[in-house]
């Protein structure tokens, strides 16, 4: 479904991504791990058209879409839930969802709202409430629901548990699994590496803009270096090999 090949992104003279290659298959959850500043958010922004790569290629469903516009990505079936949620605080819950439905034919909007409220019942209860008055967990639910209004086939999730209590984190990640079970592929950036590796089929590790490890989630979870860096376990010899 998604392939990045040799992707590089620069902010002025600083290179944020350097020769990043990864893939997400249809119906798959893939996680992207790394410390703050490693390039994870930049990767998602380059995929969704918010940044233009300096080098390399982005292919989506077999098409070269390198440098496409963000609105074209949404229309093609790519949803992006950014770090920090970026909801419209002064809008109501309902109005935020309607913003997410701007590409949806009017006759289908009511059905999409029904789906959103089924997935997140609390949003239905608070549809007339200003989004800025919601709790952090409810705002994250709203950000995900807004992206789902366009029925993406690929969902880019950037730190969905950021700032949330453990119970809410578990709830959000359970919803991510439910979304995936509906056939939506997910590329997940998540600070809770342990939870992300339990959820995902495969993963990649970014360090200073470069992929330094890749493999199945179980392989990465067993790797000594990754355990020490992200899972709080003892270090040991690496047990992964970089995927082709």
Secondary structure, DSSP 4 states (H G I P E B T S, - for coil): -EEEEEEEEEETTEEEEEEEEEEE-TT-EEEEE--TTSSHHHHHHHHTTSS--SEEEEEETTEE-TT--HHHHHHHTEEEE-TT----TTSBHHHHHHHHTTTS-HHHHHHHHHHHHHH-HHHHHTTTSBGGGS-HHHHHHHHHHHHHTT--SEEEEE-TTTT--HHHHHHHHHHHHHHHHTT-EEEEE-S-HHHHHHH-SEEEEEETTEEEEEEEHHHHHH-HHHIIIIIS------------
